[in-house]
Amino acid sequence: MTEYSVDGARLWSRLMDMAEIGASANGGSHRLALSQDDEDGRELFLAWCRNRGFAAVFDKVGNLFVRRAGRNPAAPPVVIGSHLDTQPNGGRFDGVLGVLAGLEVLETLEDFAIATEAPVEIAVWTNEEGARFQPAMMGSGVHCGVHSLAKTLAVTDASGISVAQELERFGYAGGIEPGSRAIGSYLELHIEQGPILEQEDKTIGVVTGGQAIRWYSLALSGEETHAGPMPMAMRRDPVRHLAAVTQLVYQIGLVDPDARATVGVIETRPGSINVMPGQVRLSVDLRHPDEAALQRMHDALSEGIARLDKTADGVGISLKQIWHSPVVAFDPQLTGAVQASAAARGYAARDMVSGAGHDAFHLAKVVPATMIFVPCRGGISHNEQEYTAPEHVQAGANVLLDVALQMAGTQTPAGAAA
């Protein structure tokens, strides 16, 4: 299984080149989904693929599929996937590592003239981050039937631009039907986005599943008025009740050590310094590795908001769930293959559950799937300071190569260099 290894220097160089597209001031990347920077990143990736003769197709939600043919063209492919879009001030590794490591696997197969029985593909999923368009993991969700194409196309960003408009702008509207591309098994390499591997001096995270996630839109509605003339006692001021709402959310996040609760966005409207806001909008993110525990957190949030709404004195407080990703269990055969590869290569490894959402969560609903984690410095991600060491990048790609070879089946021509 360890006869072949990837070219770590080539992979690192590609990561650094991709980071220059949408480069941010403090060393990160800014490529929001379906923006010009996102499209430019895709075009760079496709240029590298075309240079090695790999064929590419796209679907109507903008997902890209790049194939290296196998000996049996009828066999469902082994697919290695992730995303190229980033957070507004994201890092150089989140998502992009999985895509470019997939390309490195295909190039390594070419370099050593390794024939696989099944095709091996790379998938670039549209809008994994959910920063510009919600929900997150949009492209993989449409592919897997979690989201309808029609409803997804109608989603708009904060400026009122729809997914459909951007797909049309970049030429994706004429693609194949989402979900029509068969997948035999799915692999995704990613940085951990947490501190555990680094703290325990482990190189490989064997991801056995992912925790459940719920996203909410929360609104406090009063009546906007001039900041000067209106007496304090007569105001219907939603900001006055903001502290109680955020305290409720964070109390729920402290129910046990595995719970997570985050308020990621707070927006006042109309957002003028001399206008008392008429509305405050918040995002709420709840997570837990146990579905029943997350349901209890959901119930506590719903009941708590209902109580606050009754006592808010002229201000309405409402809660709407906008996304639910249930607990995910990855395929035992694939996680076993990751464990075996790490052991054979001498990489220290541990089993772990993903705290973040990934496209693999959707794929696991329809095909055998798993993920491989590598450490990131300080556990920092969704941040310009995000960093993964070159040796960890190479280690993760080597494990990805081993598992892909095992799942695709290999036959090396006689006399080929190893």
C-alpha positions in Angstrom: 0.0 0.0 0.0 2.9 2.3 0.6 4.8 1.6 -2.6 4.0 5.0 -4.1 4.0 8.5 -2.6 2.8 11.9 -3.8 5.1 14.8 -4.7 4.7 17.0 -1.6 6.6 19.9 -3.1 4.3 20.0 -6.2 1.2 19.9 -4.0 2.6 22.7 -1.7 3.4 24.9 -4.6 -0.1 24.5 -6.0 -1.6 25.4 -2.6 0.5 28.6 -2.5 -0.4 29.5 -6.2 -4.1 29.0 -5.5 -3.9 31.3 -2.4 -2.8 34.2 -4.6 -6.3 34.2 -6.2 -8.4 36.4 -3.9 -5.3 36.9 -1.6 -6.3 38.8 1.5 -4.2 41.4 3.3 -3.0 39.2 6.1 -2.0 36.1 4.2 -5.3 34.4 3.7 -7.8 34.0 0.9 -11.1 35.6 0.0 -13.0 33.6 -2.7 -16.7 33.7 -1.9 -18.8 31.1 -3.7 -19.6 32.0 -7.4 -17.7 35.2 -7.2 -15.1 36.2 -9.9 -12.3 35.1 -7.5 -14.0 31.7 -7.0 -14.3 31.3 -10.8 -10.7 32.3 -11.3 -9.6 29.7 -8.8 -11.6 27.1 -10.6 -10.1 28.1 -13.9 -6.6 27.7 -12.5 -7.4 24.3 -11.2 -8.9 23.2 -14.5 -5.8 24.5 -16.4 -3.7 22.2 -14.2 -6.1 19.3 -15.0 -6.1 19.9 -18.7 -2.3 20.1 -18.7 -2.3 16.4 -17.6 -5.1 15.4 -20.0 -7.8 14.9 -17.4 -11.4 15.4 -18.7 -13.8 17.7 -16.9 -17.5 18.2 -16.8 -19.8 20.4 -14.7 -23.4 20.2 -13.6 -26.2 22.8 -13.3 -25.3 23.9 -9.8 -21.7 24.4 -10.8 -20.1 21.3 -9.3 -17.0 20.2 -11.3 -15.9 16.6 -11.9 -12.5 15.8 -13.3 -11.8 12.2 -14.3 -8.8 9.9 -14.8 -10.1 6.9 -16.7 -10.0 3.4 -15.3 -9.7 0.0 -17.1 -13.4 -0.5 -16.6 -15.2 2.6 -17.7 -18.5 1.2 -16.4 -17.2 1.0 -12.9 -18.5 3.7 -10.6 -15.5 6.0 -9.8 -13.7 6.6 -6.6 -14.3 10.3 -6.0 -12.0 12.6 -4.1 -13.6 15.9 -3.3 -13.8 19.2 -1.4 -14.3 22.9 -2.3 -12.4 26.0 -3.5 -14.6 28.7 -2.1 -13.5 30.3 1.2 -14.8 32.4 4.1 -14.7 36.2 3.7 -11.3 36.2 5.4 -10.4 32.5 5.1 -7.2 30.6 5.1 -5.1 28.9 2.4 -6.0 25.3 3.3 -9.7 24.9 4.2 -11.3 23.0 1.3 -8.6 23.7 -1.2 -6.3 21.1 0.3 -8.8 18.4 -0.4 -9.2 19.5 -4.1 -5.5 19.9 -4.8 -4.6 16.7 -3.0 -7.1 15.0 -5.2 -5.3 16.4 -8.2 -2.0 15.2 -6.7 -3.4 11.7 -6.4 -4.4 11.7 -10.1 -1.0 13.1 -11.1 0.8 10.5 -9.0 -1.1 7.8 -10.8 0.0 9.3 -14.1 3.6 9.7 -12.9 3.9 6.0 -12.0 1.7 4.8 -14.9 -0.6 3.1 -12.5 -3.7 1.7 -14.1 -6.8 1.5 -11.9 -9.8 -0.7 -12.4 -12.3 2.0 -11.6 -12.0 5.6 -12.7 -10.7 8.1 -10.1 -12.3 11.5 -10.0 -12.0 14.9 -8.3 -15.2 16.7 -7.3 -15.2 20.4 -6.6 -18.4 21.2 -4.8 -20.1 24.6 -5.2 -20.6 26.8 -2.1 -19.4 24.5 0.7 -18.9 27.5 3.1 -22.3 29.0 3.0 -20.7 32.5 3.6 -22.4 34.2 0.6 -25.3 31.9 -0.1 -27.1 29.7 2.5 -27.2 26.9 3.3 -23.7 25.6 3.4 -22.6 22.4 1.5 -25.0 23.6 -1.2 -23.6 21.9 -4.3 -23.1 18.5 -2.7 -26.5 18.8 -1.2 -28.1 19.3 -4.6 -26.1 16.4 -6.0 -27.2 14.1 -3.2 -30.9 15.1 -3.3 -30.8 16.9 0.0 -31.7 20.3 -1.6 -33.8 20.8 -4.7 -32.2 22.4 -7.7 -35.0 24.9 -8.2 -35.0 26.2 -4.7 -31.2 26.4 -4.7 -31.1 28.4 -7.9 -33.6 30.9 -6.3 -31.3 31.6 -3.2 -30.0 35.2 -3.1 -27.0 36.8 -1.4 -27.2 40.0 0.7 -27.2 42.1 -2.5 -30.1 40.2 -4.0 -28.0 38.4 -6.6 -29.3 34.8 -7.1 -27.4 31.6 -7.4 -29.0 31.2 -10.8 -27.7 34.5 -12.0 -24.1 33.7 -11.1 -24.3 30.2 -12.5 -25.5 31.7 -15.8 -22.8 34.4 -15.7 -20.0 31.7 -15.5 -21.6 29.3 -18.0 -22.7 26.6 -15.6 -26.5 26.7 -16.4 -26.0 24.3 -19.4 -24.4 21.6 -17.3 -25.5 18.0 -16.7 -28.2 17.2 -14.2 -27.0 17.2 -10.6 -26.8 13.7 -9.2 -26.5 12.1 -12.7 -22.8 11.5 -12.1 -22.3 8.1 -10.4 -20.0 7.8 -7.4 -18.8 4.5 -6.1 -17.1 5.8 -2.9 -16.1 9.2 -1.7 -12.9 10.5 0.1 -12.2 13.9 1.5 -8.9 15.2 3.0 -9.3 18.3 5.2 -7.5 20.2 7.9 -8.9 19.4 11.3 -10.0 22.9 12.1 -9.5 22.2 15.7 -6.6 21.7 18.1 -6.7 18.0 19.0 -4.3 16.5 16.5 -1.7 19.1 17.3 -2.1 18.9 21.0 -1.7 15.1 20.9 1.1 15.2 18.3 -0.9 13.1 15.8 -0.5 13.4 12.1 -3.7 11.7 10.8 -7.2 12.0 12.1 -9.3 9.0 11.2 -12.7 10.6 10.9 -15.4 8.2 12.0 -18.3 10.7 11.5 -19.6 14.2 12.1 -21.6 15.9 14.7 -25.1 17.3 14.1 -25.6 20.9 13.2 -28.6 23.3 13.3 -28.6 26.8 11.9 -31.2 29.5 12.8 -32.2 33.0 11.8 -33.3 35.0 14.9 -35.0 38.4 14.6 -35.9 41.0 17.2 -38.4 43.5 15.7 -39.3 46.8 17.2 -39.8 50.2 15.6 -37.0 52.4 14.3 -37.0 56.0 15.3 -34.7 59.0 15.6 -32.0 58.6 18.3 -32.7 62.1 19.8 -36.4 63.0 20.2 -37.9 59.7 21.3 -37.9 59.3 25.1 -36.2 56.1 26.3 -39.3 54.8 28.1 -41.4 55.1 24.9 -39.1 53.2 22.6 -39.7 49.8 21.1 -36.0 49.1 21.0 -34.9 45.5 20.0 -31.3 46.1 21.0 -32.4 46.4 24.6 -33.3 42.7 24.6 -30.2 41.5 22.6 -28.2 40.6 25.7 -31.0 38.3 27.0 -31.1 36.5 23.7 -27.3 36.0 23.4 -27.1 34.9 27.1 -29.8 32.2 26.3 -27.8 30.9 23.4 -24.5 30.7 25.3 -26.2 29.0 28.3 -27.4 26.3 25.9 -23.8 25.9 24.7 -22.7 25.2 28.2 -25.0 22.2 28.9 -22.2 19.7 28.5 -18.6 19.7 27.2 -19.6 18.4 23.7 -22.2 21.1 23.1 -21.4 24.1 20.9 -23.4 27.4 20.5 -22.4 30.3 18.4 -23.8 33.7 17.4 -21.8 34.4 14.2 -23.8 37.4 12.8 -25.4 40.4 14.5 -26.9 43.0 12.2 -29.0 46.1 13.2 -31.3 47.7 10.7 -31.2 50.3 9.2 -27.7 50.5 10.7 -27.3 54.3 11.1 -25.6 55.9 14.1 -28.5 58.3 14.8 -31.3 55.9 14.3 -32.6 53.5 17.0 -32.8 50.2 15.1 -36.2 48.8 14.2 -34.8 45.3 13.8 -31.8 43.1 15.0 -31.0 39.9 13.1 -28.8 37.2 14.5 -27.5 33.9 13.3 -27.4 31.0 15.7 -25.3 27.8 15.2 -25.9 24.8 17.5 -23.8 21.6 17.3 -23.5 18.3 19.2 -22.2 14.8 18.3 -25.4 13.3 19.8 -28.6 13.9 17.9 -30.8 13.6 21.0 -28.7 16.1 22.8 -28.9 18.5 19.9 -32.7 18.1 19.9 -32.7 19.1 23.6 -30.6 22.1 22.7 -33.1 23.0 20.0 -36.0 22.6 22.4 -34.3 24.8 25.0 -33.6 27.5 22.4 -37.2 27.4 21.0 -38.8 27.5 24.4 -36.4 30.2 25.7 -37.1 32.5 22.7 -40.9 32.0 23.2 -40.5 33.1 26.8 -38.5 36.1 25.9 -41.0 37.1 23.2 -43.8 37.2 25.8 -41.9 39.5 28.1 -40.1 41.8 25.5 -42.6 44.7 25.9 -43.4 45.9 22.4 -40.6 44.0 20.7 -41.2 40.7 18.8 -38.6 37.9 19.0 -38.8 35.1 16.4 -36.7 32.1 15.6 -36.5 30.2 12.3 -34.4 27.0 11.7 -32.8 27.3 8.3 -30.6 24.2 8.2 -30.2 20.8 9.9 -27.4 18.4 9.2 -27.9 15.2 11.3 -25.2 13.2 12.9 -23.1 11.4 10.3 -21.4 8.0 10.5 -18.7 7.2 7.9 -18.1 3.9 6.2 -16.2 1.4 8.5 -14.3 -0.1 5.5 -13.1 3.3 4.4 -12.1 4.4 8.0 -10.3 1.1 8.4 -8.4 1.7 5.2 -7.3 5.1 6.5 -6.2 3.5 9.8 -4.2 0.9 7.9 -2.5 3.4 5.6 -1.5 5.6 8.6 -0.1 2.6 10.4 1.8 1.3 7.3 3.4 4.7 6.7 4.3 5.2 10.4 2.0 8.2 10.9 0.6 8.7 14.4 -3.2 8.6 14.1 -6.3 8.8 16.2 -10.1 8.3 15.6 -12.1 11.5 15.8 -15.5 13.0 15.1 -15.6 16.1 12.9 -16.9 19.2 14.7 -17.3 21.1 11.4 -19.7 20.4 8.5 -18.3 19.1 5.2 -19.5 17.9 1.8 -18.7 14.4 2.9 -21.7 14.6 5.3 -24.1 14.7 2.3 -22.2 12.1 0.4 -22.3 9.7 3.3 -26.1 9.6 2.9 -25.9 8.0 -0.5 -22.4 6.3 -0.9 -19.7 4.9 1.3 -17.6 7.9 2.4 -15.0 9.0 4.9 -12.6 11.9 5.7 -9.0 12.2 6.6 -7.8 15.1 8.9 -4.4 16.6 9.3 -3.4 19.1 12.0 -3.7 22.9 11.7 -1.6 25.2 13.9 -3.4 26.2 17.0 -6.6 24.7 15.8 -7.2 28.0 13.9 -9.4 27.9 10.8 -11.8 30.2 9.0 -9.1 32.7 9.6 -6.3 34.2 7.6 -3.8 32.7 10.1 -4.8 29.2 9.2 -1.7 27.0 8.6 -0.8 23.4 8.0 2.8 22.3 7.8 4.1 20.9 4.5 4.9 17.5 6.0 1.3 17.2 7.2 0.0 18.2 3.8 2.1 15.5 2.2 1.2 12.9 4.9 -2.5 13.5 4.4 -2.2 13.2 0.6 -0.2 10.0 0.9 -3.0 8.4 3.0 -5.5 9.7 0.5 -3.5 8.0 -2.3 -3.4 4.7 -0.5 -7.1 4.6 0.2 -8.0 5.6 -3.4 -5.7 2.9 -4.8 -7.3 0.3 -2.5 -10.8 1.3 -3.5 -10.1 1.7 -7.2 -8.1 -1.5 -7.6 -4.7 -1.2 -9.3 -2.6 -2.9 -12.0 0.9 -1.5 -12.6 2.3 -2.1 -16.1 5.4 -4.3 -16.2 8.6 -2.3 -15.9 7.0 0.9 -14.5 9.1 2.8 -12.1 8.1 2.7 -8.4 
